Amino acid sequence: MSVIKVDSELELRIFEPREAEELFWLVDSNRRFLRKWLPWIDGIQSPGQFFSVIQLWQRNHLEGSSTHFGIRYRGVLAGSISLHAIDPSNSQASIGYYLSEKLQGRGITIRAVKTLINHAFYEIGLNRIEIRCGKDNHSSKAIPRKLGFIEEGVIRDGEYLNGRFHDLVVYGLLSREWHRRRTVHPF
């Protein structure tokens, strides 16, 4: 499935190499905002780098190890969301995401994450999803909390970012918890 419809204004679409320039523009125009939490931002300096990265993402998707989607809001690339570190033998994966600064606060990320969770549990058949967020990244941490993830712990110095290590908070969600929550408290 290369496109997942979220709602009338939002869809998730697997990245294609032809979108490298558009993705670069999104990251470059949000560089100052994104670099606070994403360690790879400063390493991307040209659309050509994303062309190569997207080709790698496509290979990973075909191998089943990860899938990277563009978040399209009203047809425009607004961010990215991925299901990565897919581990079929343990039936688990991680979700990562980022969104353009100017589109924050519209519920875009939570709708995208919710849709990807449904895809992971009901289409792929995974049992567990994990989200890791910077300890001080309150906006990002709000997403798993609102969606019923359990805070499982902190990975001390879990990521090297902007010249120093910082802690990561680990959130986990099981398929049975998601199904029960949706049955008792539909979104």
N, C-alpha and C positions, 0 to 999 in steps of 0.2 A: 504494500500500500504506500504510494508516494505522497498522497495528500490525505490529511485527516481534517474533516470539517468540524470546527468547534461550535460555531453558531453563525448567525447571519453576517457578522462582521469580522470573524476570526477563523483562520485555518493554519494548520501546521503542514509544511511542505518540505520534503527531503531536499536538501541543497543539491544543486547541479552546478558544474563548473562555470556555466554561463552567468551565474549569479555572483561570481567572485568580486567583480567591481562594485556591485551594489552592497555586498556584505562589507567590503573594505570601507566604503563610504559611511555605512552605518557605524562601524567601529571607530573610524577616524574622527567622525563628527561627535562621538561620545567618549573619546579617548580619556579625557580628564575624569569624567564620571566613572567609567568602567575600570580604570586602572587601580582604583582604590581596592577592588576585590578580585580582579582577574590577573593572575601573574603573567599571562602570555601577551597582554595588550601591547607592551612596548616592543615586543619582538616582531610584530606585524607592521611593516612599513610600506607595503605595496599590494595592489590587487593580485599580482602574480603569485604572491605567497599564499593567498587564500585559494587561488586556482589549484595549487598543489595540495593544500589542506583538504579542499573539497573532494579532490580525487581520492585521497586517503580515506576520507569519511565514506565515500561510496564503496570502496573495497571493504571497509569494516562492516558496512551494512550488509553487503553480499555474504560476508563470512559469518554474520550474526553476532559480532562483538559489540557493535554500537550503531545507533542511528541518530543523525543530527538533522534537526528540522529548523527551517526558518519559520519564525512566527510572523504571519502576515495579517496585519490589521487594516481592514478596508483596502486590501490589495497591495499595501506597501509593506516592505520588510521592516519590522519593528524590533526584532530581537531574534534570539536563538534558544532552542531547548533541545536537550539531548537525553537519550536513554543510553548510557554508556556502562562500561564494565559489566556487560551482560554475561552472566555465569549460568549457563544452562544446567550444569550438573548440580548446582545448589539453588537453581530457580530464583535468581535474584539479579538486580541491576541497580544502578544509581541514576538519578536525574540531576541535571545541571541546567541552569537558565540564566539569561540576562535580557534586559529590555532597554530600549532607548530612554534616555533621561526625560525627554519631553512627553513620553507616553506613560509615565509612572502614575499610579493612583487611579487608573481606569478599570482595574480588575482584569487586565489582559493576562498577566502572568499566572494568576491563580486559575483562570479558566483554561489556559494552556496546560498547566501542570495537571489539573484535574482530568483533562482529556487524555493526556499521556498516561496517567495512572490507569484509567479505564482500558486503554489500549494494552498496556503492559499486563494487567491482570486478566482481562477478558479475551483479548485477541491472542496474545503471546502465551498466556498461561503461567506467568511468573507468580511466585509465592511472596516475595519480599522486595521492597523498594527502599532505597536509602537516599537521603539528601544530606549533603554536608554544606554548612554555611560558616562563614567567618563569624567568630564569637561576637564581634561588634557590629555585624551587618544585620541590623534590626529589620530592615525591609525584607531581606531575603529570608530571615528566620520566621517572619510572620506567615509565609506561605505554608510550610509544613505544619505549623501549629494550627492554622485555620482548617487544614485538611485532615486533621486527626492523627498526624504522625506522633510517635512517642519519642521524646528526647532520650536517647540511649547513652549519651556520654559526651565527653570532650576529648579530642585528640590534641594533646598539648604540643605546641610548635608543629602543628600538622601541615603547614604550608609556608613556603618561603615567598614573601611578597614585599616588593618595594624596599628591599634591603634589610628585611628582618623577618623572623619567624612569627607567625601568629597562630592562635588556637582555632580549631574547627569544631563546631557543634555537630554531632551526628544525630540525625532523626531517622527512624525506621517505621515502616508501615507494612503490615501483613495483609495478604489478600482477604483473609477471613474478617479482619478488622474493618477493611474497606467495605466489604459486602454488608457486614452487620451495620455499620454506620449509615450507609446509603439506605438500608432497609428501615432503620429506626428514625434517622434524621436526614431525609433526602435533601440534597443541596438545592 
